Amino acid sequence: MIVTTSRKPGRKTRTFVKLLSSYMNWQYVSRGKKSLEEFFSSFSDIVLIEEIKGNPSILKVFKNAKETFKLRFNLAKTVKTKMDDSPVFFSGKLDFDPAILGAVPSNIAGEKIKRRLKIRKGLVKEVVAGKKRGRAFLDFRYKGKTVIFIYLNRKDYEP
């Protein structure tokens, strides 16, 4: 997948997008002056990070120039780290399929692989979904340490 930002992203958004693309094994492409139509003609799967008041706040997934998924969030924490290209696993209850984001699906086969990797201490990237003080969150962990922590907006996360 290709990840990009809005036209003129702030420093916080650029840092977040680079870290997220490294974590999720996506390719980051700087948007510059290109329009979305130019991106759609070049790539089929695009993740667009938009910002509100200078903070990254909206993640949109486009498949063949059609928006298939939208997630509103509030960024709480980012920690810059070098990461490898190991697969990403999701844990916890989610209202969406993690395969949309290019992660290993949390079906029976995915859970089996995750258990094997945990036993061998090979599970490196794990996104934990949960609730904290009544708010849904995603905790992106690399080797057990939090790299990205975001709160999800209730209206987009809960049914």
Summary of the structure (lengths in Angstrom):
residues: 159
radius of gyration: 15.5
end to end distance: 26.9
largest distance: 47.3
contacts: 443
relative contact order: 0.17
helix: 26%
strand: 41%
